[in-house]
Amino acid sequence: MKTLIRKTIAIATALWLAIFTLAADNKGNSRMSREQFAELQAKQMASELKLNEAATRQLVSTYCECQKELWAIGPKGHKRHRKEKSTKQNMTEEEARQELTGRFEHWRKFNDIQEKYYKEYSKFLSQLQIVELYDLERKQMDKMRRQGKKRPVQR
């Protein structure tokens, strides 16, 4: 009887460890890279736009290139500025001018990239498809923003 209990406990422990190990492995591997996620987004948008295979390939590659350039200029920085609200109250005129100049420069870079890729999209998409593409992209961003608010902060 004692050996049966010991064997049962040993088997249960082994199963628990196996399940725990698999769960830990899946957590690390389940997150997509930025590039994979951008490619998935582009494929979904191509599907929504009902593009043929050639146009889909062009959209995916162009969209991924655009995203890489946008990532290179960095985030807007609004989150950083929100955290520094108390410092903003003590900000000098010169510091405020520098911050605003930095924002304008970032927006200029962003708009330049958007315009560059608008011209690229125009080579293989109609103007109506480009408008729809931008609408789909905005909807995806809104959806991710809503999901991000629901998710607890991971540190």
C-alpha positions in Angstrom: 0.0 0.0 0.0 2.8 2.4 0.9 4.6 1.7 -2.4 1.4 2.4 -4.3 1.0 5.8 -2.6 4.7 6.6 -3.2 4.5 5.7 -6.9 1.3 7.7 -7.2 2.9 10.8 -5.6 6.0 10.4 -7.8 3.9 10.1 -11.0 1.8 13.1 -10.0 4.9 15.2 -9.2 6.5 14.2 -12.6 3.3 15.1 -14.5 3.1 18.5 -12.6 6.8 19.3 -13.4 6.3 18.3 -17.1 3.2 20.5 -17.4 4.9 23.4 -15.6 8.0 23.1 -17.9 5.8 23.1 -21.0 3.9 26.1 -19.8 7.1 28.1 -19.1 8.5 27.2 -22.5 5.3 28.3 -24.3 5.3 31.6 -22.5 8.7 32.5 -23.8 8.0 31.4 -27.4 4.4 32.7 -27.8 5.3 36.3 -28.3 5.9 37.4 -31.9 8.7 39.6 -33.0 7.8 43.1 -34.3 8.7 42.0 -37.8 6.4 38.9 -37.6 3.6 41.0 -36.2 3.9 43.6 -38.9 3.9 40.9 -41.6 0.8 39.4 -40.0 -0.9 42.8 -40.0 -0.1 43.4 -43.6 -1.4 40.0 -44.7 -4.7 40.7 -42.8 -5.0 44.1 -44.4 -4.3 42.5 -47.9 -7.0 40.0 -47.2 -9.5 42.8 -46.2 -8.6 44.7 -49.4 -9.1 41.5 -51.4 -5.7 41.8 -53.1 -4.3 39.2 -55.5 -1.1 37.3 -54.6 1.3 39.7 -56.4 -0.2 42.8 -54.8 -0.3 41.0 -51.4 3.4 40.3 -51.6 4.1 43.9 -52.5 1.9 45.2 -49.7 3.6 43.0 -47.1 7.1 43.9 -48.1 6.3 47.6 -48.4 4.3 47.7 -45.2 7.1 46.0 -43.3 9.7 48.4 -44.7 7.5 51.3 -43.6 7.1 49.9 -40.1 10.9 49.4 -39.8 11.5 53.1 -40.7 8.8 54.2 -38.3 10.4 52.1 -35.5 13.8 53.6 -36.3 12.6 57.2 -35.5 11.3 55.9 -32.1 8.2 56.4 -30.1 6.3 59.7 -29.8 7.5 60.1 -26.2 4.1 61.1 -24.8 4.3 58.5 -22.1 7.6 59.9 -21.0 6.1 63.4 -20.8 3.1 62.2 -18.9 5.3 60.9 -16.2 7.1 64.2 -15.9 4.0 66.3 -15.3 5.3 67.7 -12.1 8.5 68.7 -13.9 6.5 70.4 -16.6 5.1 72.8 -14.1 8.6 73.8 -13.2 9.8 73.9 -16.8 11.5 77.0 -18.1 10.5 78.7 -21.4 13.7 77.4 -23.0 13.0 73.8 -22.0 9.4 74.1 -23.2 10.7 75.5 -26.6 13.2 72.6 -26.9 10.5 70.0 -26.1 8.1 71.5 -28.7 10.8 71.7 -31.3 11.6 68.1 -30.7 8.0 67.1 -31.1 7.7 69.0 -34.4 10.9 67.4 -35.7 9.5 63.9 -34.8 6.2 64.7 -36.5 8.1 65.9 -39.6 10.1 62.7 -39.8 6.9 60.7 -39.3 5.1 62.6 -42.1 8.0 62.3 -44.5 8.0 58.5 -44.0 4.2 58.4 -44.5 4.4 60.4 -47.7 7.3 58.3 -49.0 5.3 55.1 -48.5 2.1 56.7 -49.8 4.0 57.1 -53.1 5.1 53.4 -52.9 1.6 52.2 -52.2 0.3 54.3 -55.2 2.4 52.1 -57.5 0.3 49.0 -56.9 -2.9 50.2 -55.0 -5.7 52.5 -56.1 -6.3 55.7 -54.1 -9.4 54.1 -52.6 -7.5 51.1 -51.5 -4.9 53.3 -49.8 -7.6 55.1 -47.9 -9.0 51.8 -46.8 -5.5 50.5 -45.9 -5.0 53.5 -43.6 -8.4 53.0 -42.1 -7.7 49.4 -41.4 -4.3 50.3 -39.9 -6.0 52.9 -37.6 -8.6 50.3 -36.5 -5.9 47.8 -35.7 -4.0 50.4 -33.7 -7.2 51.3 -31.8 -7.9 47.7 -31.1 -4.3 47.1 -29.7 -4.6 50.3 -27.6 -7.9 49.0 -26.1 -6.4 45.6 -25.4 -3.3 47.2 -23.9 -5.5 49.0 -21.4 -7.2 45.8 -20.3 -3.9 43.9 -19.8 -2.1 44.3 -16.5 1.3 46.0 -16.6 4.2 43.4 -17.0 7.5 44.3 -15.5 
